[in-house]
Amino acid sequence: MKTVTWGQPLEVDFVYAGVRAIGGPAEALNCLNHLWPDRRGPRYVAARSVCRAAIDGRKSVEQAREVFRTALEEAHLKLH
């Protein structure tokens, strides 16, 4: 599997894991699966789906970045 990254990483403050630099959809998907505070929101579900699609080449990595960013807002996680 080819590693895909987005143009600029997102630095996210996870309440219990500290600040992490998320550089692409695979890292975002890992955070969604292991660090996310609430796994019920529609933006969370959309972010998981679009990140998987970006990893598979079915969506752009920048589209995955934007959807992940909206999921951060939904979860009230802070960007740095």
C-alpha positions as CSV (number, residue, x, y, z in Angstrom):
1,M,0.0,0.0,0.0
2,K,1.3,3.4,-1.0
3,T,1.7,6.0,1.8
4,V,-0.3,9.1,1.0
5,T,0.1,12.4,2.8
6,W,-1.6,15.7,2.6
7,G,0.1,19.0,1.8
8,Q,0.2,20.3,5.4
9,P,-0.1,18.3,8.6
10,L,-2.7,19.1,11.2
11,E,-1.5,19.4,14.7
12,V,-4.3,18.1,17.0
13,D,-4.5,18.3,20.8
14,F,-6.0,15.0,21.9
15,V,-7.1,15.3,25.5
16,Y,-5.4,12.2,26.8
17,A,-2.7,11.7,24.2
18,G,-1.3,15.3,23.8
19,V,-0.6,17.1,20.6
20,R,0.0,15.0,17.5
21,A,0.9,16.0,14.0
22,I,-1.4,14.1,11.6
23,G,0.2,14.0,8.2
24,G,-2.2,12.0,6.1
25,P,-5.3,9.8,5.9
26,A,-3.7,6.7,7.4
27,E,-2.6,8.6,10.5
28,A,-6.0,10.3,10.7
29,L,-7.7,6.9,10.5
30,N,-5.5,5.6,13.3
31,C,-6.5,8.6,15.4
32,L,-10.2,8.1,14.6
33,N,-9.9,4.5,15.6
34,H,-7.8,4.8,18.8
35,L,-7.9,8.4,20.1
36,W,-11.3,9.8,19.3
37,P,-13.4,11.0,22.2
38,D,-16.8,10.3,20.7
39,R,-17.4,7.8,17.9
40,R,-21.0,8.5,17.2
41,G,-21.0,11.8,15.2
42,P,-21.9,11.9,11.5
43,R,-18.6,13.8,10.8
44,Y,-16.7,11.1,12.6
45,V,-18.3,8.4,10.4
46,A,-17.7,10.5,7.2
47,A,-14.1,11.1,8.1
48,R,-13.4,7.3,8.6
49,S,-15.0,6.6,5.2
50,V,-13.2,9.4,3.3
51,C,-9.9,8.6,4.9
52,R,-10.2,4.9,3.8
53,A,-11.2,6.1,0.3
54,A,-8.2,8.4,0.1
55,I,-5.9,5.5,1.1
56,D,-7.4,3.4,-1.6
57,G,-7.1,6.2,-4.2
58,R,-10.9,6.7,-4.6
59,K,-10.9,10.2,-3.0
60,S,-8.2,12.9,-2.9
61,V,-6.0,13.2,0.1
62,E,-6.9,16.9,0.5
63,Q,-10.6,16.0,0.6
64,A,-9.8,13.5,3.4
65,R,-7.9,16.3,5.2
66,E,-10.9,18.6,5.0
67,V,-13.4,16.0,6.2
68,F,-11.1,15.0,9.0
69,R,-10.8,18.7,10.0
70,T,-14.6,19.0,10.2
71,A,-14.7,15.8,12.4
72,L,-12.2,17.6,14.7
73,E,-14.6,20.5,15.1
74,E,-17.5,18.1,15.8
75,A,-15.4,16.4,18.5
76,H,-14.3,19.8,20.0
77,L,-10.7,18.9,19.5
78,K,-8.3,21.8,19.1
79,L,-6.0,22.4,16.2
80,H,-2.6,24.1,16.9
